Amino acid sequence: MPKTISWERRYQFHLLEVIAHWEGRVTAEHLNRAFGISSRTTSARIFREYRDRAPDNLVYNPQRRGYVPDTSFQPLFSKGILDEYLALLGQHNTLNPSFAGLKDVPTPTELVSTIHRTVSPEVVRLLVQATQDRSRVELLYRSLSNPTGEERIIAPHTLVYAGHRWHARAWCERNRDFRDFVLTRIASGVELIGNALEQAAPELDQDWQQQLTLCLVPNPGLSKEQQELIALDYGMDDRRELRIPVRRALAHYLLQSLNIIWESKDALPHEQPLTIRNRDDIAPYLFGS
């Protein structure tokens, strides 16, 4: 077994692990979509080389026509955290096999550590299946108003990473509207219970389908030179504006990711360098409005 692995192969092994861990199955089609590998021989060789290095991780399941994680699965080329799945979902349309020419020479970089919230792979796998199959899901959901949990039946249509947490955008049968369900608050024991109701169709989720535009400007309390610097930091136009289209259901999360405090009258300008010009357009779609 070779001691070194090329950058390209390591990345391919990473994809195999992450997809299998969080979706419950990985196939040659994933390699084709991500890396443009259409040759069955090449795909088979990648799976074989991976299993040579991690023989107890993936097993072929003929019923599912793909490789599934074994009960003894332990990530070798990934960390087993949900953020990695997020990264692949965001990148798979732009992965390029020309990266194979890069040499595995590290560039000095450092990332600020963030909190990795623990999410059950079993929960994610069933929610992924439910979004793909348009299924109803029965689960026990905990909230601040009911921390011990209560049974809910939801029909998720999208998994969302909001910059600090994952949630499922879903139709809630109890409340009869579309809501966000934080994945870390979903207890184990999720169960698929049939097809979603007609009113749970994603196209009926108006706050998801409709967009608004967030207009950001430098805080007018800053000096002219400071405002010019903020405009440069955020790539604003000549009018010192940054216009960001966003789904109405995600507007509050966008403000949180930009560290914009909605009620910030007492904040000093340098503590709140960005402000919202079109507050009246945004206000109806924020939490608690």
N, C-alpha and C positions, 0 to 999 in steps of 0.2 A: 504494500500500500504506500503510495507516494506521501512524503512528509509535508510537501507544500501543495497549496491549492491556489489556482489562479484567482484573481479578483473576480473575473466573470463567473467562474464555477461556484465560488463562495456565495455570490449574490443569487445564483440560481438555487443553491441549496437553501438559502435563507427564504426564498419565495416558497419552496416546497413545504418547509416547516410552518411558516406563518399561515398559509392558506389551509393546510391540513389541520392545524391546531384550532383555528377560529371558524372555519367553515365545515370541518369534519370530513373533507374529501379534497384531494388534489389530483389532477389529471394532466395528460400531455397537452390538453387544450390551454391550460393555464400558462405553460411554457410558450406555446405558440402565440397567445395574446400578449404576453409580457415581453418576450424576446424575439418574436418572429421565427421561432423554431418549428418548422412544419414537418421536418423529417422524423418519421417514427423511430428510425434507428438511433438518431441523435437523442431524442427524448428518452428512449429506453436506456441508453447509455448513461444519461444524467441520473435517472432513477436508480440504476444499478450502482453507480459510483456513490450515490448518497447512502444507499443501503449497506454498501461495503464499510462505510464509516460509522453508520448508526443503524446496525442490524435490528435493533429492538424498537425502532421508532415508527416506521410505516409498514403496513402490510397491504397487499392487494386484495380488494374485495370485489369478486366477480359480479355480485348483485348490484353494487353501486358503480361498477365499471371505473374504478379509480383506487387510489391509495388512501387509506384511512389511518388515523393515529392508533397505534397499539395501546393497550392499557398501561404499558410501561413507558410510554412516550416521555422523553426528556429532551428539551431543545438543546441542540448542539451548535447551530449556526444562527440562533435567534435568542431572545430573552424571555419569550413567552408572555409578553405584555401586550395589551390591546393597542397601544400606540403604534406598534409595528404594523399591525393590520391596517390601521388608519393610513400610515405612510404608503403602503402598497396600493391601497385603493386610490390614493391621490396621485400616484406616480405611474400606474400600469399603462396609461395611454401614452406616456412619453419615454418609457424605457427603450433604450437603443442598443442593439448588439455591437455597435461600433465602440462601446465602452470597453470591449475586450482588449483593445490596444493599450489601455491604461496600465501602467505598472503599479504594483502594490507598494507604493512609496508613501508613507504617511505624511500628511501636511499638518503642522502644528495648529490644532484648533481645540476649542473647549466649549462645551455647552453647559448652560446653567441647569442644574438638576431640578427636575420638577417632581411633584408627587404622582406616583403611578397608582391609580385607583384599582383595586382588585375587582375584577369582573370574571365571573365564572365562564369558562369556554363553553360549557354545556348550554348556558343561557344564551350566549351569543349565537351558537350554531342553530338553535331552534328559532331564534328571532330572524336570523338570515334566511332560514328555510321558509318562515312565515311570510317575509317580505317578497320572496321569489315566487311562492305558490299562492299568495293572497289568501292566507289562512287566518283563522281566529286562534288566539292563544289564551289559555287560562293560566293565571299566575297569582302568586301572593306578592303584593306590592306594599312596601313600607314608605311612609311619608312623615313629615314633621307633625302633621295633625293626627296621624295614626302610626306611631313608630313600631308597634308590634305587628302591623301588617293587616291587610284585608284582601279578600279575593277579588280579582278583576278579570274581565274578559276584554281583550283588546285585539285590534287588527292592525299591526304595524305596517307602514308602507316605506319607511326610510329610517336608516340608522344615521345619527348625526353626531359629529364630534364638534363640540362648541368651544374648543380652545382650552377647556379645563376639565371636561367630563364628556362621557358618551350618554346619549339618550335615544330612545326610539320615538319617532313621531308616529302616533297611532290613533285610531278611532277607539274611544272608550265607550263600551256599551252601557255602563252604569250612568255616566254623565251625558251620554249621547252627543258627544262632540269630539273634536280632535285635540289631543293633548300630548305633552312630552312626558315620557317615563324614563327616569334616570336608571341606567343599567345596574349600577351598584346597589340600588334599592329593590331589585327584583330577586326574590329568594329562589333557591333551587327548587326543582319540581315543576318547571314550566312544561305545559302540555299542549300540543296541537289538537284542536277539537273541531276541525272542519273548515269549510269555506267561509270567507268574510262576507258580511252582510252587504247589500247593495249600497247603503249609505256610507260604508267605509271606504268606498273607492277613492284613491288618491286625488283624482281630478275634482272631487267635491270638497277637498280641504282648501278653502279659499285663501286662508292665511299662508298656506304653503305655495299655492299656485300663483298668487299675486305678489308682485314686488313693489317696493318703494325705493326711493333714492335718499340716502343719507348725505347731507351736505355739511362737511366739516370745514371749519375755518380756524385760524389761529385766535387764541384768546385776545380780545381787544384790549385787555388790561396790560398786555405786554408792550414793550417799546416797539417802534417801527423795525429796528434792527432785529429784535428778538422774534417778531412776527415773520420777518423774512427768513430767519433761520428755521423756524417751525415749518414754514411753507416748503423749504428745501428738504427738510427731514422727511416729509410725507409726500413729496413729489406733486405739490399742488400746482394748479395752472396759474396763468398770469393774473387772475383775479384773486389769487390766494384762496382757492377753493379746492376741496377734494370731494368728488361726488362718487359715492359707492352704492351700486344697486345691491339690494338684499331682499330675500324673502321676508314677508311681514312676520312670519313665525320666528325668524332668526334675528330680528332687529335688536332685541334686548341683549342677546348673546354677543352680537357684534360690538355694541357699546361696552360690554364688559371686557371683551378682548382688547379694546383700545384704551381701557382704564378710564373711561369717561363716566363720571358720576353724574347721574341725571339731576339730582338736587344738590348742586354744588355752589350755592350762593356765597357760602362762607369760605370756599377754597381760594387760596392765593393763586394768582395767574400762573406762576411757575409750577404750581402743583397740578394745575389743570390747563396745560398749554393748548388743548384742543377744545373747541366748543361747537355746538350744533346750531346751524343757521335756521334750519326748518324744523324747529322743535314741535310746532303744532301738527306737522305731518306725521311725526314719529310717535307722539304721545299716546294715541289710541292703541298702539300695539305693544306697549311695554307691560311688564308684569305688574299686576295690581291696578291697572288702569280701568 
